[in-house]
């Protein structure tokens, strides 16, 4: 669901909740592609793999920063009109350590390994104005093997722990009068799961699923990516 998955060619998540024909309409999102050409994509992939083998500690630090910046950039790409939407980053997941995120697969998680993102409509006040919430989790080392292949988090105990913890947080927000319903995103590593959320149904897919379209976006204004 995001361009980073292209680095390892993993499939999308196929294990989603059943759909309901009487629910919200299909949501469409942009899948940003920052690469100018296939050659540049290959150069970036080889650079990342080499860095992971040469300096694992530096690679992990860069991955943590990239996880949070990538989430923000994804939201900005999908909600570019600042006159209509506002992105809010309140900070880490509440009580991340110890707390509900310290379940199977994420026993080691620390507050600094997480970020919560809100998307608020400026023309709607109160809890109804929050239309999207995202939890981004940096799960630690994301490279295994000599080829630097990224770990796939979809369907793992770690992702299931994050999904359950985020669902609990959204329900608590509803109970406290701070949320009505929203689109919910859980991002981990280079994987992303998207649901609709209502307090009555929890997480679910819209009847027609989610639509995605790829767009070329310049995320490299500082010239960081290799030029090919």
N, C-alpha and C positions, 0 to 999 in steps of 0.2 A: 503493500500500500504506500510505501514511500520509496524514493529513488535509491536509498542505501541498500535495500534488499537486492538490487541489481548487482551489487558487488559480489554476491555469492550465488545468485540465481535461485534462491529458495522460492517455493510456491506460496501463494496466499493462504491464509487460514481458511480451512474448509469446515471446521467444527464450530458452527455458530448456532445460537438458539433458533427454534422453529419460527417461521414468519406468521403473521396474522394479516389477512386481507382487509381487515377493518381498522387498520392503524395508520400511522403517519405516512406521508408520501415519501418517495425515494429521495435520498440525499445524494448530491453529486459533489465530489471533491477533486481538486487538482492534485496530480502526482507530479511534483516539480522535478525537472531534469536539468541539472546545472552544467552538464557536459556539452561542450561545443561540437564534439565529434566522437565516434566510437574509439578513435585512437587516443583521445584525451581521457576517456573513461578507462581504457586499459592502462594508461600511464598512471592514473591515480590509484587504480587497484594495485598495481605492482609496487607503487610507492608505499601504500599503506601496509601491504604484506611485508615489505622489507623493513619498515620501521618497527613493526610488531616483533619481528625476529631479532632485530638489532638492539632495541631498547624497550623491553616490555613495560617498564615503569613509566617512561615518558608516554608511550602509546596509551596506557590506561588513563593517564591524566588528560591527554588530549581527547580521548573518547568521552570522558565524563563531561568536559566542556562542550564537545560537539553534540552530545545527547540533548543537552538543555537548549543550546543555541539552535540546533536543528528543529526542535519542537516549536520554538518561537518563530523561526523562519517559515515552517510549514503553515502555521496559523496565519501569519502575515500574507502568505501567498494565497490562501483560501479566503481571507477576509481583508482585502486590500483597501477598502473604502473606510478610512479613519473617521469620516463624518457619520458613519452608521454604526460602527463597531469599535469597541475598546478591549484590548487585550490586557488582562491583569495577571500579575505573577505574585501571589501572596507569599510564596516561599515553599518550604518542604512540606511533605505530607505530615499532618498533625500526629504527634506521638509515634513517630516512625521507629524509635528505638527506646525502650521496647514497645511493641504495639502490634497492631493487626498485620503489618507488613512483614513481621518476623516469623512467618509461617514456613511451610515446606518450600525449599529452594531459595529462600531469601532470609535465612536465619541470621546472616551477617549484616543485613542492611542497616545503614546509618541515615540520620536525617539529611545529611548532605548528599546522599545518593538519590534523592527524590526532588521533584518539583511539581507543584500544582499550577495549572494555567486556567484562567477563566476567560470566556468570551462573552461580553455584555453588549446588548443592543442599547444604543444611546437614546432611542426614542421610547423606550419602555422602562418605567421605574419599578423598583422593588424586585422581589425574587423572580418575577416573570421575565425580567430583562436578561437573566443569565441563560443563554441559549446553548452554550457548550462548555464542558469542563474536561480537562485533560490531566492525567497522571503520567508523568514520565519517570521511569525508574532506570538508574544506571546500575546494572546487576554485578558489576565488577569486570574481571578479565573476560574478554569476548573473543579470544582467539585460541584455537587449538590446532595442533598439527603443524607440519612444516610449511604448508601452503598458506597459512594465515587465514584459514576459513572462519568466518563468523559463526558463532553459535546461533542456532535457531531456537527462539524462545516460545514460539507459538505452540500451544498445547502442552507446555511443560508445567510441573508443579509450581515453579516460580511465577509463571504468568497467571496461573489459576489463583495463586495467593494474592497477587496484585489486583486481579479482577475482583475477587471477593472483598478485599480491603477497601477498594474504591467504591464498590457498591454500598458497603456499610457507611462510608463517609457521606455519600450522596443521600442516603436515607436519613442520616442524622441531620443533614442540612435541611431536608424537607421538614423533619419534626421540629426544628428550631425556627422555621419560617423563613429560611434564607434561600430556598430553592423550590421550584414547582416541578419542572421537567427539563431535560436537556439532551443534547447529543453528548455521549461519553466516549472518550478516547483513552486507551491504555497503551503507552509506548514503552518498549523495553528493547534495548540493543537496537537492531535495525528492523525490528518487527513492530507492528501496530495493529490493534484490534479496535474496531469502531462499533458502537451500539447506540440505539436510542434508550433513554431512561425515563420511566415514570414510576412513582411510588407504588402504584398498583401492580405493575408488571415487572419491575426491575429492569434488567438489560434485555433488549430484544432487537431484532432486525426489522426494518420497514418491509412491507409486503413485497416490494420489487427489489429488495436488496439495496446496496449502495453502488452508485455509479462513480466512475473515475475517468478522468481524461488527463493525458500527459501534456505538459507545457514546458517549453524551454524558458528557464528563468535564470537571470544572471545573479548567482550567489557569490561570485568571485570578483567583486569589484576591486579588491585589494591585490589581485594577481597571485593568489596563493596556489591555485591548481596549476599543474604542469602545462606548459604551452606546447602543443603538438601540431 
